Amino acid sequence: MRHLISPMDLSVKEIESLLDLAGSIIDHPAAFAHKCEGKQLATLFFEPSTRTRLSFESAMLGLGGQVLGFSSASSSSTAKGETVSDTIRVVSSYADIIAMRHPKDGAAAAAARVSRCPIINAGDGGHHHPTQTLTDLLTIRRLKGRLDHLTIGLCGDLKFGRTVHSLIKAMCRYEGVRFILVSPQELRLPDHDLQALREGGFDFVEDPSLENTIGEMDVLYMTRIQGERFADKAEYERLKDSYILDMAKMALAKRDMIVLHPLPRVNEIAVEVDEDPRAKYFDQVLFGKYVRMALILKLLGLNDPHFTEETVPGPLEGAQTVPGLHCCNDRCITVAEPTQKSLFRTVDGHHVCAYCDHAAN
C-alpha cells in the first residue's frame, strides 16, 4: 500500500509516469471513464476548501467511482473531540482511498500510520500539499515543455505557504532550476528550507522587489498572504497587500512567462491580468483534476500495479521516541493532539519531528 504525504514520496521516474498518465487522460478521457467503478474515495476536509476538494471529487466521479466524506471539521466527530487517528481508523474501513486536508502540520503522516487504505495528503497546515505540487508540475510541463533549466519566481507568503515549500522540493530534483524568492522579510522562506537550498548547492536569490526580478522569470508563482496562519491579525493587515501583480508589472516580464497561483486569490493578482495570455492559473485548476485522476489510478493499482509494489519507506518509518523531547512547532499534530505519539529523526546531529520536520526541544 502506497501513501502520498510529501512530494518526496515519489521518485522522479514515478512523477514522470504520473504526468504521462495525466496527459493520456487529457487526450483520451473516455478510455478512463469506468476505471474506478465499484471504488469509493473519502474526502476528509477538516479545513475549508473549494478547488482541492471538488477537484478530488470530480476526479473520482470522472473515473466512474463514488465519493463520501465531509467538508469541515464541524460536520465531523472532531467537533466531539475525536482524534485524527480514530477518524482514519473508522473511515478507512469504509473507503478504498482517502484524500485528507487538515490545518495541523503532520496530520497526514499521523493518518497514514493507522489507515487501512491509501492516504493522499490534500494539505496539512503549512507543511505539504503534494497534489498541488503535481498539478504545478503538470501545468509547467504542458505549457513550457520541460521541467528543467527554468527560472521559477515565488512571490508572497513563502513562510506559511505549503504549496511553495512542496514546489521548491520537487523542482530541486531537476537540472538547471533557479529560484527567485520574493517576499516581505516577515514572510521569508523558513530558515531550515533556505539552509537546505544552500547545502544542496541550489541557485537562488532573495529579493523583496517583484519589479526588479520579474523580467528574469520563466514562471511566476504568486501566492496569497494567508490571514488564517497569522496569530497577530494586525501584522496580517500590514502585510496583506505587499504584492499586487498588475499589467504594469506584467509589462516588465518575458513574453512567454507564465503566471500560476494555487488559488484562492484575494488582491495579489489584479483582475485585469486574467485577460493576459500568460495568465494560466485557471488552466492550472483543470490540470489539477487530471493529475488527481492519475494519482488515484496509480495508488489503487488500477493502471500500473507495479506502482503500488514499490518498496517505499512510510512517512514515519525509522522514527523513534526520545524521552524528554517534544516538538516545538505549535502547529504540529502532536501538540494539538497530545495522545499522538511523538516521534523523531536525527538530521545533521539534531532531532527533528518526524511528523512536521521542525526542530525538537
N, C-alpha and C positions, 0 to 999 in steps of 0.2 A: 504494500500500500504506500503510495506517494502522497505527500502533502506539498502545498506551496505556501510557505510562510515568508520567505525572503527571495528576492530576485537571484540571490547567490545559491539557492537550492537547485537551480538549473545550470547545466553546463552550456557553453556557447553553442555546442552542437545541438543540444536539446532546444535551445532558444530558436536557432535557425530552423529546426524541424517544426516547431510550433508556428513560426511565422510563415513557413511554406504552406502548412496546412490551412492557416487562416486565409492565405492567398487563394488556395483552392476553393475554400468555402465562398469567398467573394466572387470568384469566377463561375462556380457551379453550385449554387445554393440548393437546387432541387436534389442533388445527389446526397445531401446530408440531412434532408428534411425528416427522416424517420430513424436516424441513428440511435436516438435515446428513448425510443418507445419503451414504456414499462419502467423507466428510471425516474427518480424524484430528486430534485435539488431543494435543499432547505436554505433559505436566505435569512440569516440571523443578524439583524442590524440593530445593535444596541445604541447606535448613534445615527442621527438623521442622515439620509442620503437620497438623492433623486437619481442621478445618472448611473452610479455604480450598481445600485440595487436593481433598477429597471433594466439595466444592461444585462445583468446576470439572468434575470427572469426572461427577458426577450431571447437571450441566447439559448436557454434550455427549451423554451417553447419552440424556437426555430429548429431545434433538433428533434422535436416530437416528444419531449419529456414533459414532466409535470413539476409544479413548484408549490412549496409550502413555506411558512415562516412568519416573521414579524418585522415591522419597520421601525420600532423604537423600543427602548428598554422598558418604558412604562406599560407596554402591552405584553410584557413577558413576566415570568416569575422572578426576574431580577428585582422587580418592584417589591417583592415579598422577602427579599434577602437571599435568593438562591445564587450560588456561586457560578462562575463560568464553567467550571469543571462539571458540576452537576447538570447544568443545562445541556452541555455537549453530550454527556453520557446518555441523557434521555433522547435528545433529538437524533443522535447518530443511530439510535435503534429504529428510527422511522425512515430515514433518508439514505440515499445511496452516495450523496456527496453534499458538503456544506460549504457555503460562502458566508463568511462572518466578518462583520465590522464591529469594532469596539473602541471606546475612547481611551482605554488604558494600553500603554506600551507593553508588548509581550503577551497580550491576551490570546493571540492566535497560537503562539507556541504552547501556552497552557492548554488550549483546546486540543491541539494535536496530540498532546501527551496522553489523553484519555479517550480519544474518539475511536469509534468502530469503523469509520468511513473517512475518505479523504477530506481534508480541510483546505480551503482556499482562503488565504488572508485577503480580505477586501478592505484592509486598512486597520492598523492597531495604533491608535493615538498618533503621536508624531514619529513613529518608528518606521514602519514599512507599508508600502502599497504596491505589491508586486504585479498585480494585474493592470494597474495604471501604467507601470513601467513597460510591461509587454505591449500595451496599447501605444505608448510613446515610441517604442522601438519599431513596431509595425508601421506607424504613421511616418516616421522618419525614413524608413527603408523604402516604403512605397512612393514617397514624394521626392526624396533625394537620391534614391537608387543605391544607397550604401549606408553602412553604419560606422565606417572607419574614415579617418582623415577629415574630420569635421570640427568646426569651432562652435561649441554649444554655449550660449549665453543663458544664465539662470538669474531671474530678476524678481525681487520682492522678499518674501518670507523664506529665507534659507535656513533659519533656526528650527522652526516647528514644522516646516513643510516636508511631510513624509514622501511626497512624490519626488521632490528634489533629491532627498537622500537616496532613494531607491534608484533613480535615473543615473545619478553620478556613479554609483557602484556598478551598475550594469554597463555603462558606457566606458568605464575604465578597462573593460576587458577587450576593447577594440583598439587597433593601432591608430596612432596619429590623431587622437582626440584631444582637443584643448578646451578648457573650461574658462569662461569669464563669469565671475561671481559678483553680481550687482545687488547690493542691499544696504540698508542703514547699518551702522555699527552695532546697534542693539539686536539686529536680526541676522547677523553673520552666520555662516555655516558653523556648526558646533566645532569646538577645538579638536575633538578626537577625530572628526572627519577631515579637517584640514591637515592634521598630523598624518593621517593615513595617506592623503594625497602626496604630501611631501616625502614620506618614507617610500612610497611607491614610485617616486620619480615622475609623477604626472605633471603635465603642463597646465598651470592655472594661474590666473591673476584675480585679485580682488579690487574692485573699483566701485565707489559709490555713485558714479555717474553713468546713466544709461546713454545719454547723448554722446559721451566720449567714446563709447565702446560698441554701440550697435552696428557701426559700419564694418566691424570685423566678423560679425556673426553669420554663420550658415543657418543656425536655428536659434530662435529666441523663445525661451520657455518662461512665460510670465506666470506669476503666482499671486494669489490673494493674500493680503495681510489678514491672518486668521484671528478674529476677535475672540473666538471661543478658547484660544490657547493662552490668553493673557490673564494673569492674576490681577494686574493693575489696569483697569479699564481706561484710566487717564492716559497711560502710556500708549494704549491702542489708539485712542483718539488722536494722539500726537503723530503717530506713525502711519495711520491707515491709508493716507493718500501720498505716501512717499514717492510712488512711481505711477504715472498715468501715461500709457502708450497712446499717442495720438498721431495724426497724419504728419505733423511737423517732425516728429521723431522718425516715423517711417520713411520720410524723405531722405534721411541720413543712412538708411540701410541698403544692403545689396538688393538688386532687382529680383534675385532668386532666393532670398532668405525666406524661411517660413516661420510663422508665429504660431506657437502652441500654447495651450492653457488647460490644466486639468479640470477647470470649472468647479464650482460656480464662480463667476466673476462678480465684482462689485463695481469699483470705479477704475480698476487698474488697466482696462482696455476701453478706450472710448468707442462708442457705438459706430462712429464714422469709419473705424478701421475694419469693420465687418465686411465692407464692400471691396476692400483691397484684396486682389487675388492671392496675396501672400498670407492672408489670414486663414489658417487651416484648423482652428480649434473645433469647429463643428464637424468637419471631416474626421477629426480625431475621435469624436464621440462614436461615430459609426464604426470606425475601425475597432473600437473597444468591444463592440458586440461580437465581431468576428473572431477576435483573438480569444475572447472568453468561450466562445463555441469550441474553438480548437483545444483550449485547455481542458474543458470538461471532457471532451472525447479522449484526450490523452490520459488524464488521471483515472478515467473509468476503464481504460484499456480497450476502448471500442474502435480505435483507429490504428493504434500501434501497441500491441500487447507487450512488446519488449520495453516500452517506456516505463511501465509500472513494475518491471522486473529489475530495473537498475538498482544497484546497491548504493543507497544514498543515506548518509547519517541523518537521524531525526533531529529536529530543532534543538533538543536538549541532550542529545547523546553525548556522553563523555563528561557532562557537567556533574558537579558534586556539591554536597552540602559542606559548609565551612563553619564550624562552631564560632559564634560571636559575630559573624558578618551579616550585614543586611544591605539591600540595595539603597543607594542614596537618591534615586530618582523618584520623586513623589508622584510621578505619573505612571509608575510601574504597577503591573497587575499584582505583584507580590506585596506591595504597600497597600493597595486598595482592598485586597482580599488576603489578610494575614494567614488564612488557612492554606493558602497556596505555598507549597514547599519551595523555599528559596534555594536556588542552585547557581553555581558559579563556575566560570572557566578562568584559567590563568593565561593572560595575554601580556607578553613582554614583561613577565615577572609581577604583574599586577592582577588582582582579582576583578573580574567584570561579571555583571549579572548575565546569566545565560538567557534570560527572557528578553531584556531590553538593551543589552550591550553597554550599560552605564557602569561607572566605577562603583565599587563596593566600599563600605567602611564599617 
